[in-house]
């Protein structure tokens, strides 16, 4: 009886660990865009200062080449740069966002960028935020 209890306990403890391993090793059928982070905080930004830039790094952890189709920004104050070349399986890339500080209204700001690609995850959303000061 004691052996059965120990065996049952070991199975209950091991099942969540095995499920976690399977979750980490998830394989995607098709391209998959996986960003390291989806939000960037510029902090305080001077409206009369220089433009600010940040990089959103990603990897194609899918099974087919990844192609970024478009990056749509929520404001004319934001420009997105990215390669239109296919990203091979396991390869990394980046999207560079440039904030034109003179075009940002004073105060707290939050802008959204929609990334369209052939990823199985669909449209990805990136966010930048900060505080614009004179």
C-alpha positions in Angstrom: 0.0 0.0 0.0 2.8 2.4 0.9 4.5 1.6 -2.5 1.3 2.4 -4.3 1.0 5.7 -2.5 4.6 6.6 -3.4 4.0 5.6 -7.0 0.8 7.7 -7.2 2.6 10.7 -5.7 5.5 10.4 -8.1 3.1 10.3 -11.1 1.2 13.3 -9.9 4.4 15.3 -9.5 5.9 14.1 -12.8 2.8 14.9 -15.0 3.0 18.7 -14.8 6.8 18.6 -15.5 6.3 16.5 -18.6 3.5 18.8 -19.8 5.8 21.8 -19.3 8.5 20.0 -21.4 6.1 19.4 -24.2 4.9 23.0 -24.1 8.5 24.3 -24.5 9.1 21.9 -27.4 6.0 22.9 -29.3 6.4 22.6 -33.0 4.5 24.7 -35.4 3.3 23.6 -38.8 4.3 26.5 -41.0 6.2 29.7 -40.2 6.0 31.1 -36.7 7.0 34.6 -35.6 8.2 34.6 -31.9 9.2 38.0 -30.5 11.6 38.2 -27.5 9.5 41.1 -26.2 6.3 42.8 -27.4 6.6 46.1 -25.5 9.2 48.8 -25.2 9.3 51.8 -22.9 11.2 54.8 -24.2 10.8 56.5 -20.8 11.0 60.3 -21.0 11.3 61.7 -24.5 12.1 65.3 -25.3 9.8 66.5 -28.1 12.5 68.8 -29.4 15.2 66.1 -29.1 16.5 63.5 -31.5 14.4 60.7 -32.9 14.4 57.5 -30.7 14.8 54.0 -32.0 14.3 50.5 -30.6 14.7 47.0 -32.0 12.2 44.2 -31.6 14.1 40.9 -32.1 12.3 37.8 -33.2 13.0 34.2 -34.3 11.3 31.9 -36.8 10.6 28.9 -34.6 8.3 27.3 -37.1 8.8 24.7 -39.8 8.7 26.9 -42.9 10.3 30.2 -44.0 8.8 33.4 -42.4 7.9 36.4 -44.5 6.9 39.7 -42.9 4.3 41.3 -45.1 3.7 44.6 -43.4 4.1 46.7 -40.2 1.2 49.1 -39.7 1.7 51.8 -37.1 -1.0 53.7 -35.2 0.6 57.1 -35.7 2.6 59.0 -38.3 5.2 59.6 -35.6 6.4 56.0 -35.9 8.3 54.4 -38.7 9.0 50.7 -39.0 11.9 49.1 -40.9 12.2 45.3 -41.6 13.6 42.9 -44.2 11.2 41.6 -46.8 13.4 38.6 -47.4 12.2 35.3 -46.1 13.6 34.3 -42.7 14.7 30.7 -42.7 13.6 28.2 -40.0 15.6 28.8 -36.8 16.9 32.2 -38.0 16.5 35.5 -36.2 15.6 39.0 -37.4 14.5 42.3 -36.1 12.1 45.1 -36.7 13.4 48.6 -36.1 11.0 51.2 -34.9 11.8 54.9 -35.0 9.8 57.4 -33.0 9.9 61.0 -34.5 9.7 62.8 -31.1 8.7 66.1 -32.6 5.4 64.6 -33.8 4.4 63.2 -30.5 1.9 65.1 -28.3 3.0 66.2 -24.9 2.2 63.7 -22.1 2.0 59.9 -21.8 1.9 58.1 -25.1 1.2 54.5 -26.2 1.5 53.4 -29.8 0.6 50.1 -31.4 2.3 48.4 -34.4 0.5 45.5 -36.1 2.9 43.0 -37.7 1.4 40.9 -40.6 3.2 37.9 -41.8 2.7 34.3 -42.9 3.0 33.2 -39.3 0.6 30.6 -38.0 0.1 32.9 -35.0 -1.6 35.5 -37.2 -1.1 39.2 -36.6 1.3 40.2 -33.9 1.0 43.4 -31.9 4.0 45.4 -30.7 3.6 48.3 -28.3 5.8 51.3 -27.5 5.2 53.8 -24.7 6.7 56.7 -22.9 6.3 60.3 -21.7 6.8 63.2 -24.2 8.1 66.3 -22.5 9.0 69.8 -23.9 
